């Protein structure tokens, strides 16, 4: 059963605050932040919309690399959710890819109010070498993060179980990673309540 606090928080409408293209545009905000990142085309925007019970807060696209800036959303003046540029394959010029990858690194490295990063893993592919590099980078920056598997509805149960076990094994090898790996499907709304509880847990960890 989802606790009342969680139901109340995610029943609110998330409000767009700012879109940041360069680090100098970073807004002065004091609320705790929860960031969502992952490889391009991992289903980040769809998962954010499911999390916030909306179809239009985060823009979705079939073109990998659609998110090219840091997007901040205020949730009931309790926290900010941050949609960050994807890494890996993207249909964009190389200089653009480098720009938004640098933006992501600058944000992760220097944001003191960042409570947790949810690192999204495509359940169809599991933890890729690019995901492993991101995990190592987050370890080095001492940024707390948690793996969240996406698109679980597109994987057969046996394969999903195997991918989940491998992701759990990967997580325990990284000092900054939360040991629990969530399994979600934005289309089927599977695991969304568990993700919401994890957000609340991350906020509680800052108190």
N, C-alpha and C positions, 0 to 999 in steps of 0.2 A: 504493500500500500504506500502511495506517495504521501509524505508528510504535508500537513497544511501549509507550512512556510513555502515549500517548493511549488505547490499548486497555486498559491497566491502570487508568487514572484513571476512565474512563467505564464500566468494568465494576463499579465500586463502587456501593453503594446511597447515593443522596443522602438526607440526613436534614434534615427540617424543623427550623429553628432558631427562627424568630420571625416573627410577623406584626405589622406596624407600621401603626397607623391614624393616629397623629399623630407629628410629628417628635420630640417629647419621649420617645417610646417606643423610639427608635432604639437597638438593642443596641450595646454596646461590643465591637467585633470587630476583629481585626488582620489577618486573611487578606485577600489580594487579592479584589476583587469584580468579577464580570461581570454586567452588568445587561441585561435584555431588555425593550424597550419598543416600542410601536407603536400604531396606531389600534385602537379597539375592533373586535373581530371579525376581527383580522388572522391569528388562529391561533397566538397566542403560547403559550398553555398546551399545545397539542398539540405544538408544536415543542420546547418544553422537555422534555416527556415523551419524545419521540423522542431528543433529545440525551442524556438521562439513562437511556435504555433502560428506561423505565418507563411504565406505563399509569395510574398513580395519584398520582405526585408532585405535579404541578400539576393543579388541578381545571379541567376543561373545561366549557364551557357554550355552548348555542346563543344565549344572550342576551348581546348586546354589553354590555360594561362589567361583566362578572362579577368581574374582579379589582379590588377596592376598597381594597387595602392593599399595602404592600411585603412580599413573602414571601421570606424568606431560607432557602436550602438549603445545607447543608455537604456538600461533595463530597470525601470521603477526607481531611479536614483539610488540603487543599491550597488550596481556594478556596471562596468562597461565590457561588452563582448567585442572582440577585435578579430575581424576577418583579414588575414594577411595573405600576401602574394604566394602562390604555389611555387614549388621548386621542381626541377626536372623539365620534361618536355613541354614546350609551349610554342604555339605558332606566332612568333613575334621576332622582330629584329634582335640580333645578339646584344646590341647596346642597351635595348630596352630591358631584356632579360637581366643583364648585369645590374642595371639601375635598381630594379625592384628587388633583386636578391640582396644587394647591398643595403637597401632600405630595411629589409627584414632583419638582417644581421644587426644593424645599428639599433633597431627597436628592441630586439631580444637582449642585447648586451647591456642596455642602459636604462631599462624601465623598472624602477624600484617597486612600483605598485602592481607589477605583474604577478598574480597569485599562482597561476598554473598555465602551461601550454598543453592543449589537447592536440596530440600529433596523430593525424588521421592516416590509417593504413588501409589500402584497398584490399578487401577480403579475397578478391579474385587472384591477387598476386602475392599477398603476404608482405613481410618486411623485405623491401628491396635494398640493394646496396646504397641507393640514394637516401633511403630512410635511415639506414645505419649511419651514414655520414651525418645526417641531421641529429640523430640521437647522440653521437659522439660530441658534436658541437655544443649541444645543450648541456651535456655533462661538463664540458670544459668551462662553460659560462655559468655553471651551477644554477641553471634554470630548472625548476621543478616541472616535470611533464608527465603525461599519461597517454598511452596508446589507445586509440579508438578505431576499431575496425569498421569500415563502411561497406555498403552494398552487399550486406550479408544475404539478402534475398536472391542474389544472383549466383550463389554458390550452393552446391549440394551439401546436405548436412554432414556427411562424412568428411568431405574436403574442408568444410568450414571448421569442423572440430580440429582437424589436423593443423590448419592455418592458425587457429587460436592458440593451440598448445605451443607452436613454434614462436608465436608472438610473445607469449608469456615467458618462454625460455629466453628470448632476446631481452625482454624488459629486465629480468633479474640480473642480467650481466651489466647493467648500466646504473651507476650510483644515483643519478638524478631522476630516474624513471620510477613512477608509481608502480607497485607490483601487480596491480589489477589491470587487466586489459579488457576494455568494454567491446561488445559486439553490437552493431547497430544496422538498421536499414531505414533510411529516410522515407522510402516509398511505402514500406509496410508499418512504419512508426515503431519498429522493433528496437528495444534498448534505449528509447528516448527518455523514459522515466529514470533509468539508471544513470544516464548521462546528466540529467538535471540534478540528481542527487550528488553526483561527482562534482558538479559545479559548486553546490552548496558546501560540500566537504572541503573544497579548495579554499573557499572564503573563510570557513571556520578555522582552517589551519593558519590563517593570518592573524587571528585574534590572540 
